[in-house]
């Protein structure tokens, strides 16, 4: 699952099936313990001495577990929208939780749209809700505060300074997104049919394509080495 580094020696990794955060000793590359969180944790981000963990519940979850990095235990559970997935911290310090929305294949009218829930890490309350629509699981945020959210048929641009969608960045269906902080380049992953290798397209912040390359199966996350 997704990983967040507490320091040089400790990382936290979400374990989707164990309903827990695994404590990983980084130099030794071994699991040294676990923290119970909600059902099927999907995303994690760290700020203000706390880890924010989205409990997806395989589509029916509606909570975020707040874990103290001091006590390594859950100190609060925050209610959010349906199916919380990706978690990111904005440059101004807010916690963004991308809630994918509920799927209902037998009756699509019962499905709920994707939205971003904004949590203030000082009070651990939801302070805003940003309507996205469709289904979305990920957000990449640049150092300028502009976020990019791949939804069902387009990638939306979100201004995290005012918590608002400001337009469509790119048409098309993408699975994961990352923003390289120095250049502001936006990396978008297309998993194709989930059977053949996927591709990654790199766009400048103005939307112009820079490059495209093939990757492995179901590209799902980006890490940039500073």
C-alpha positions as CSV (number, residue, x, y, z in Angstrom):
1,X,0.0,0.0,0.0
2,X,1.0,3.7,0.1
3,X,3.8,4.7,2.3
4,X,4.7,7.8,4.4
5,X,8.0,8.5,6.1
6,X,8.0,9.6,9.7
7,X,11.7,10.0,9.7
8,X,14.8,8.3,8.2
9,X,14.3,5.1,10.2
10,X,10.4,4.8,10.4
11,X,7.9,4.5,7.6
12,X,4.2,3.8,7.8
13,X,2.6,1.6,5.1
14,X,-1.2,1.0,4.7
15,X,-2.1,-2.7,4.6
16,X,-5.4,-2.9,2.7
17,X,-6.2,-6.4,4.0
18,X,-5.0,-6.3,7.6
19,X,-6.9,-3.1,8.3
20,X,-3.7,-1.7,9.8
21,X,-0.8,0.6,9.4
22,X,2.5,-1.3,9.3
23,X,5.5,0.2,11.1
24,X,8.5,-0.4,8.9
25,X,12.1,0.0,10.0
26,X,13.6,1.6,6.9
27,X,17.3,0.7,7.2
28,X,16.4,-2.9,8.2
29,X,13.5,-3.2,5.7
30,X,11.4,-5.1,8.2
31,X,8.0,-4.7,9.8
32,X,8.3,-3.9,13.5
33,X,4.7,-3.5,14.5
34,X,1.2,-2.5,13.4
35,X,-1.5,0.1,14.3
36,X,-5.1,-0.9,13.9
37,X,-7.1,1.6,11.8
38,X,-10.4,1.4,9.9
39,X,-11.4,-1.1,7.2
40,X,-9.2,-1.4,4.1
41,X,-6.9,1.7,4.5
42,X,-6.1,3.1,1.1
43,X,-4.2,6.4,1.5
44,X,-1.9,8.1,4.0
45,X,-0.3,11.5,4.5
46,X,1.6,13.1,7.4
47,X,1.3,16.6,8.9
48,X,1.4,18.3,12.3
49,X,2.8,15.2,14.0
50,X,-0.1,13.0,12.8
51,X,-0.8,10.5,10.0
52,X,-4.1,10.8,8.2
53,X,-5.3,7.4,6.9
54,X,-8.3,7.0,4.6
55,X,-10.4,3.9,5.4
56,X,-11.9,2.9,2.0
57,X,-13.9,-0.1,3.3
58,X,-13.5,-1.4,-0.3
59,X,-15.9,1.3,-1.4
60,X,-18.3,1.6,1.6
61,X,-16.0,3.3,4.0
62,X,-16.6,6.9,5.2
63,X,-13.9,7.6,7.7
64,X,-10.3,8.9,8.1
65,X,-8.2,7.6,11.1
66,X,-5.9,10.2,12.7
67,X,-2.8,8.6,14.1
68,X,-0.5,10.3,16.6
69,X,3.1,9.8,15.6
70,X,4.0,10.3,19.3
71,X,1.8,7.5,20.7
72,X,1.5,5.5,17.5
73,X,-2.2,5.1,18.1
74,X,-5.5,6.4,16.6
75,X,-6.5,9.5,18.5
76,X,-9.5,10.5,16.4
77,X,-11.8,9.2,13.6
78,X,-13.1,11.8,11.2
79,X,-16.2,11.2,9.1
80,X,-15.8,12.0,5.4
81,X,-17.7,11.2,2.1
82,X,-18.0,7.8,0.4
83,X,-15.0,5.6,-0.4
84,X,-12.0,7.8,0.8
85,X,-8.9,7.0,-1.2
86,X,-5.9,9.3,-1.9
87,X,-4.7,11.7,0.9
88,X,-2.4,14.6,0.2
89,X,-1.3,17.7,2.2
90,X,-1.6,21.1,0.4
91,X,1.2,23.7,0.6
92,X,-0.9,25.7,3.0
93,X,-1.2,22.7,5.3
94,X,-4.7,21.4,4.7
95,X,-5.4,17.7,4.5
96,X,-7.1,16.7,1.2
97,X,-9.0,13.4,1.2
98,X,-10.2,12.3,-2.3
99,X,-13.4,10.4,-1.8
100,X,-14.0,8.3,-4.9
101,X,-17.8,8.1,-4.4
102,X,-19.9,4.9,-4.1
103,X,-20.3,2.6,-7.0
104,X,-23.6,0.8,-7.7
105,X,-23.4,-1.4,-10.8
106,X,-26.9,-2.8,-10.4
107,X,-28.5,0.6,-10.0
108,X,-26.2,3.4,-11.2
109,X,-28.6,6.0,-10.0
110,X,-27.6,5.1,-6.4
111,X,-23.9,5.8,-7.1
112,X,-22.5,8.9,-5.4
113,X,-20.1,11.4,-7.0
114,X,-16.4,11.9,-6.1
115,X,-15.6,14.8,-3.9
116,X,-12.6,16.1,-1.9
117,X,-13.1,16.5,1.9
118,X,-10.8,19.2,3.4
119,X,-9.6,18.5,7.0
120,X,-8.0,21.2,9.2
121,X,-5.2,19.3,10.9
122,X,-5.2,21.7,13.9
123,X,-8.8,20.9,14.8
124,X,-9.2,17.6,12.9
125,X,-12.6,18.7,11.6
126,X,-13.9,18.8,8.0
127,X,-13.9,22.5,6.9
128,X,-14.8,22.2,3.2
129,X,-16.1,19.8,0.6
130,X,-15.2,20.1,-3.1
131,X,-17.5,18.5,-5.6
132,X,-15.6,16.6,-8.4
133,X,-18.2,14.3,-10.0
134,X,-17.7,11.0,-11.6
135,X,-15.2,8.8,-9.7
136,X,-11.8,9.9,-8.6
137,X,-9.2,8.3,-6.3
138,X,-6.1,10.5,-6.5
139,X,-4.8,14.0,-6.5
140,X,-1.3,15.5,-7.3
141,X,-0.6,18.9,-5.8
142,X,2.1,21.3,-7.1
143,X,4.2,23.6,-4.9
144,X,2.1,26.5,-6.3
145,X,-1.0,25.0,-4.7
146,X,-2.7,23.8,-7.9
147,X,-4.0,20.2,-7.7
148,X,-4.9,17.8,-10.5
149,X,-7.6,15.2,-10.0
150,X,-8.2,12.5,-12.6
151,X,-11.9,11.7,-12.7
152,X,-13.9,9.4,-14.9
153,X,-13.6,11.3,-18.2
154,X,-11.3,14.3,-17.5
155,X,-8.6,15.6,-15.2
156,X,-9.8,18.6,-13.1
157,X,-7.7,21.5,-11.9
158,X,-8.3,22.4,-8.2
159,X,-7.0,25.5,-6.5
160,X,-6.1,24.3,-3.0
161,X,-5.7,27.9,-1.8
162,X,-9.5,28.5,-2.1
163,X,-10.7,24.8,-2.2
164,X,-12.4,25.2,-5.6
165,X,-12.3,23.4,-8.9
166,X,-11.1,25.9,-11.5
167,X,-11.5,24.0,-14.7
168,X,-10.6,21.0,-16.8
169,X,-6.8,20.4,-17.2
170,X,-7.1,17.5,-19.7
171,X,-9.8,15.4,-21.3
172,X,-9.4,11.6,-20.9
173,X,-9.4,8.8,-18.4
174,X,-6.4,8.5,-16.1
175,X,-5.8,6.4,-13.0
176,X,-3.0,8.1,-11.0
177,X,-1.3,11.5,-10.9
178,X,1.9,13.0,-9.6
179,X,3.3,16.6,-9.8
180,X,7.1,17.1,-9.9
181,X,7.7,20.0,-7.6
182,X,10.6,21.8,-9.3
183,X,9.1,21.9,-12.8
184,X,5.4,21.7,-12.0
185,X,5.2,18.9,-14.6
186,X,2.0,16.8,-14.3
187,X,2.5,13.0,-14.6
188,X,-0.7,11.1,-15.6
189,X,-0.9,7.3,-15.6
190,X,-3.2,5.4,-18.0
191,X,-3.7,1.8,-17.0
192,X,-5.2,0.9,-20.4
193,X,-7.3,-2.2,-19.9
194,X,-5.5,-3.4,-16.7
195,X,-4.0,-6.3,-18.7
196,X,-1.4,-4.7,-21.0
197,X,1.3,-2.4,-19.6
198,X,0.2,1.1,-18.9
199,X,1.6,4.4,-20.1
200,X,2.6,7.7,-18.4
201,X,2.1,11.0,-20.1
202,X,4.0,14.1,-18.8
203,X,2.4,17.5,-19.3
204,X,3.6,21.0,-18.6
205,X,1.4,23.0,-16.3
206,X,-0.1,24.8,-19.3
207,X,-1.3,21.4,-20.6
208,X,1.3,20.9,-23.4
209,X,2.6,17.3,-23.6
210,X,6.3,16.9,-22.9
211,X,6.7,13.1,-23.2
212,X,5.1,9.8,-22.9
213,X,6.5,6.4,-21.9
214,X,5.4,2.8,-21.3
215,X,5.4,1.5,-17.7
216,X,4.4,-1.8,-16.0
217,X,0.9,-3.1,-15.2
218,X,-1.6,-0.7,-13.6
219,X,0.6,2.3,-12.8
220,X,-0.8,3.6,-9.5
221,X,1.7,5.9,-7.7
222,X,4.5,8.4,-8.4
223,X,7.5,9.1,-6.3
224,X,10.0,11.9,-7.2
225,X,13.6,11.8,-6.0
226,X,14.6,15.3,-5.0
